[in-house]
Amino acid sequence: MSKTRSRSLLILTAATALVALPGCQKKAETQQQGAAASTAPGKSQYFPLQSYRVGPYAAGGSGFFGGFIDYMQLINAQGGINGVPLSWAECETEYDVEKGVECYERLKKSADGSPTAATNPLSVGIAYATLDRSTADKIPLITINHGRTDSTDGSVFPYVFPLQLNPYSEVSAIFNYIGTRAGGIDKLRGKRIVVLYHGSPYGKETNGVIDTLAAKYGVTVEKIEVPHPGNEQQSQWLKIKQSNPEWVILRGWGVMNPVALKTARKVGFPADHIIGNIWSNSEEDAAPAGDAAKGFISITTHPSGTSFPILQRIKADVIDKGKGNLSDPKRFGTVYYNLGVVNGILNVEAIRVAQAKFGKRPLTGEEVRWGFENLDIDAARLKALGAVGLVQPLKLSCSDHEGGGAVRFQQWDGAKWNVISDWVQADRPLLRPIIEASAKQYAREKGITPRDCSKS
Amino acid sequence: MATLPQPLVSTHPRTALPALIASVAIVAAAFLPFAIGSDYLFSAILVPVLILSLAGLGLNILTGYAGQLSLGSAAFMAIGAFATYNINLRLPGFSLLLSIIAGGVIAAAFGVLFGLPSLRVKGFYLIASTLAAQFFVPWALSQYGWFTNGDASGVISAPPLTLAGYSLDSPAGRYAYTLAIVAVLTLLARNLIHSPTGRAWMAVRDMDLAAAAIGISPGRTKLLAFAVSSFLLGVAGALWAFTYLGTVEPAGFDLDRSFQVLFVIIIGGLGSIRGNFLGAAFITLLPIALSLAGAAIVGPVLDPALLENAQKVIFGALIIFFLVAEPDGLTRLLDRALRTRSSWIGRSKSRQ
């Protein structure tokens, strides 16, 4: 190799390093979007978004963050929260834990000095890895409908909020629904259920509590793992076919869901006896399976649809003006998008609650945390928000960072989801001691002294 | 015939210059970041680069110096991480530092175990046997709750980082801890490579029959390489869990991680110590640089998903470009640049 060529290569390497090093130093080079351009620096409320739009879970990430961003755009179009506009910056995680941590560190402080409200990684793995960091940095970590179950106990996890539905409530609600279908929860005795779960922290989170519930109701449960990402499930479904259960609970995520439905069809297991959990409940989970998905049941906290007044407002003020975040506008009003909107509503409401106490200005993460803990969304507030039926009434406290714990069931008719049940409540008093015991063990391992929730 | 043939040892004509650069680099690594560092620099850049370098060094000893191919690096990292966790949790009196070392020793024991096939098979067949380790270890770790202390989701959470009573639980503290361990182990590995043991590895790599003919036992040499390599990988895995992420799950040590370590040594340079650091820096920094550059240049106009996919394409293309342009890795590139530079200096001196 000639010297000139090697020198040019070297220059290229040097150039790479030069690009990289300033990046390390000025961590928030990523464009801060939203109100940042039109507002004085530091005067907006900032959200770091650890989003994911590529990889096997892209459908979930792009829908969720699309809905979240569109809702924030709506708030900005309406003049912000009591005059405080919202801003945000994005970083791609690909649902990968290391990238998620890098994104957390890159984005946790805004480029213009606006205070950070909360992080919403929408990934159990990333949430686990940033839990300590969030607590140390005093930034609330929002894990809506997922996350670490024992973080429901706010006395041990002051900065973590598994809003609406933690994984245990999810399973308990499904058992209650299966009980209703059987004609009473006591009729479950002797029945067989298979849980097909995603081989990840998220997928395994409920294995322990499923055993507890199974023992309580006298159900035989078989748990079968599908390794990430789950695009091959032939052997798992043959096993299911052999054991021939009454119900299959599908605890899937991303590409695993349509593959499960298709494979079930192939081995001859009926779709209307498969119940998808909260991350197996979107159009993107059912539609790709085509006919095989017809009759598939799943739970939801946030029905799809565009008829909710709040979605109509987003359509008028954001989508129709060409500012929508979705690259495919047809996904407006789908399950993931609506979850993003719900997440936006809850974050903004928490800031509203906190502003009522601390003043109408951009708030620190610590102050927003107080807002989340004192969140109280009742029927009247839901009506004012235009989100009746989209969000469940929610009341949080120091000891309860979940709040709701209810789900509705929906069924796929081949083209869309139809809601087939009213709100089904989880057996939260039954779950609470398990959650507290787990939180206590965590506190012991980490040397945390729990807060006294009776005092606040 | 008692002595080894000379070319096996790579003797550099100018040993003073690299030594000078190495010492400058160590001093810089120890002091510079603390002067200019931010949380981001420490916990998102420097710590993962250092740990990947150590893992690369581990694999490089096995592959680059002893010539044994392996795709099981992440499995040994997983063993190190989980062994460290369980020793620290269950055995009283084991501080974190002691647990990390013990975790490395356990990883070394498993390295010898999974290295046994190397006594009979070579090349692609050996890859298949290390691949078995790669699939078996994460499976076993997630199958039995004992390894994760019965945690519901199978994720272990790191205890607070302390050293002799001092808390190092800040980004800078974690960096210092990682740097100290990586520096000491790199120094030890370097001395080992330049000792008769290292020369025996290279002899086996270049031609094991010839090595046997001059009195080196290929079996023992290979297994020793597996042990040392797995020890370093195990320590890297423990650091990955305890000083970098703070949590770890078996799936975090999947085949992708093994490939990542393999890319580190291929891009950095096989049979080189410096190459591991260059390769690790390259593989960590390039995607971040691309993402920052992409966001800054075309961020507002382009669809974010399209931008992400374009970055992946560019990343892949750049790796192929570097490999084609310099198959011996970044270390050779740097070597040549340094030599050119010193020859310039030499010339200007001779003119005076």
Interface residues (C-beta under 8 A of the other chain):
Chain A: M1 K3 R5 S6 R7 L9 L10 T13 T16 A17 V19 A20 G23 C24 Q25 K27 E29 T30 Q31 Q33 S51 R53 V54 A58 S62 E90 C91 E92 E94 V97 E98 V101 E102 E105 R106 K108 V124 G125 Y128 A129 L131 D132 R133 A136 R148 T149 D150 G199 S200 P201 Y202 K204 E205 T206 N207 G208 V209 E225 H228 S327 S438 Y442 E445 K446 G447
Chain B: I36 S38 D39 Y40 L41 S43 A44 I45 P48 L89 S142 N149 G150 A152 S153 G154 V155 S157 A158 P159 P160 D169 Y244 L245 G246 T247 E249 A251 G252 F282 L285 L286 I288 A289 S291 L292 A293 A295 A296 G299 P300 D303 P304 A305 L306 E308 N309 K312 F322 A325 E326 L330 L333 L334 R336 A337 T340
